[in-house]
Amino acid sequence: MDVNRNAVLLVRLFTEILEVRKGWSDMRTLDEIWCHIVCTNPIHEIISLMNGRISKLKFWANTRRKDGSLPQEDFKMKDSVGRLRCTHAYEDTINILREIAYRDGIGEYYDSYIKAIVFFPKSVFYQLIGTPENVFFRNEVMED
């Protein structure tokens, strides 16, 4: 069992809660935050699977290019913005990473890797029970 995948998911959740509390995000409730985390987490799950026999892609995703940028950073800050559909987050993530890989000259290698892996979305194991839409981290009353 890879606890790092769990840790990344939970760290992202608490980080987003902090950002909401500080007013850096328009989200307000636990269900909004959780939906955002689940929708944007596939890149972390896919990269975490890039271990062992095919570590070249994990290295690629986390290594700075000559201009100082990172493929993973490009995905998060530019290429995926407005393009991740929550109902197709894994498919969209794979396709956007593919575009970046081709731009970087390793597209064919990326394609062969993606065809070879089998993974199950880790975030589906986490469920919010109760009424997370009633758990506010920021609202008008709190602001006063």
PyMOL commands that set and color helices and strands:
alter all, ss='L'
color gray80, all
select helices_A, chain A and resi 3-21+30-40+42-48+52-61+71-79+86-103+107-116+122-125+132-134+140-143
alter helices_A, ss='H'
color red, helices_A
deselect
rebuild
show_as cartoon
